[in-house]
């Protein structure tokens, strides 16, 4: 037992020495960041305006007569139809009855017309033989002309009845597809009530707003490049077709752009940008990716600048201008050659050491 006492004493002294020693500091992690070098550029080479694609030829289809829908092949959004394809049918019973009545009426009028014509020919011979007076012949002629007019009117009524029966079938006016369905089978619809929206899709249009400082440089027929968010990496060619003569909100003018959509890649409702080249003569300025700018609740903005000697970052307040196709305009706060962090800005603090990733071309 006495032999164990020295060993226990040594162990206690070792533990007491370890408790009194300060822990070794944990090295601060180095944050990898992506950066760009601030360089003044001219944004006047490219102007971009947001817009939404619409079908240049979109028709709200409706029947020219009223009735109950008994067949509706076009009640599926996106279904395609060739020219003349049947989109919907109404119950034709009433119109078939109307056609039969018009046909029967015409046959009756025709019989009266034939009889009146024969009477006129016979009485004309009697008048020439001085058997009847001129007054009696005039009466026969009047009867004939009356039946002749009735025959013409009944023929028109028959034609109208035939057309009304044909109107119970709604056909595709051109090759396209159903964009919206507004009715259903067994529903009673009135004449002119839309049952579906039909899109051609071969040509699209976009409305954009161009500021008054640039509208004078936009002309009808100008070619533009159109890019859609839903079609990354794809650029379509468009053409300016109409330019508004009155300004809208914010001193901007409406401009309508048409673009060919023969491959049917663009659909109505897609958002995109119409890009013009060579508009304006803006002064050179700094432009950074929007992700590089830190926005504060009070409306101020800042960026993180890297010190290449110490590899640390410093927060610097900046004043921002407009958002342009080449980035956010920085009006003040940075200088030529500054190394600006453009990725990971929200995880930095003053003096943090960073490691620069491969240089980016943004900004």
Buried (B, 14 or more C-beta within 10 A) or exposed (E): EEEEEEEEEEEEEEEEEEEEEEEEEEEEEEBEBBBBEBEEBBBBBBBBBEBBBBBBBBBBBBBEBBBBBBBBBBBEEEBEBEEEBBBBBBBBEBBBEBBEEBBEBBEEBBEBBEEBEEBBEEBBEBBEEEEBEEEEBEEBBEBBEEBBEBBEEBBEBBEEBBEBBBBBBBBBBBBBBBBBBBBEEEEEBEEEBBBBBBBBBBBBBBBBBBBEEBBEBBEEEBEBBBBBEEBEEEEBEBBBBEBBEEBEEEEBBBBBBBBEBEEEBBBBEBEBBBBBEEBBEBEEBBBBBEBBBBEEEEEEBBBBBBEEEEEBBBBBEBEBBEEBBBBBBBEEBBEEEBBBBBBBBEEBEEEBEBEBEEEEEBB
